[in-house]
Amino acid sequence: MRQVSIKKTVLSLSNESFKHYLLLRYVNESADPQWKQFAFVSADSISSDTWIQLHNYARAEVEKQGGKLLGYEMVDEELVSHDSINSNAWPTDWMWVIQQNS
């Protein structure tokens, strides 16, 4: 019997790097004028709601391809993973991991 090994690509990003990724992937490449306007403002002036919406687009896209998008944070010296953002505020202290099957 032959075993099939599935290779996974894992990308780990700091919060700022993940925001940059979201801007490049969903704002700069968009044909929608609603999203294009964010290409001309600083990342600090983009609202939490917009970041969460961009995160949800990324998560849906990664999951559609069979991967996962996870956020990690330290809570009481323990690493906790999150598969979604469960608040109205952008989690500024999370690290992000994108895992895709190759």
SULHUZI-V499075 format. One record per run of one state. SS is the DSSP state (@ for helix, = for strand, . for the rest). FROM is the first residue (numbers start at 1). LEN is the number of residues. If there is no record, write none. Layout:
# SULHUZI-V499075
SS_FROM_LEN / SS_FROM_LEN
This chain:
# SULHUZI-V499075
._1_7 / =_8_6 / ._14_1 / @_15_14 / ._29_4 / @_33_8 / ._41_2 / @_43_3 / ._46_2 / @_48_17 / ._65_3 / =_68_8 / ._76_2 / =_78_5 / ._83_12 / =_95_7 / ._102_1
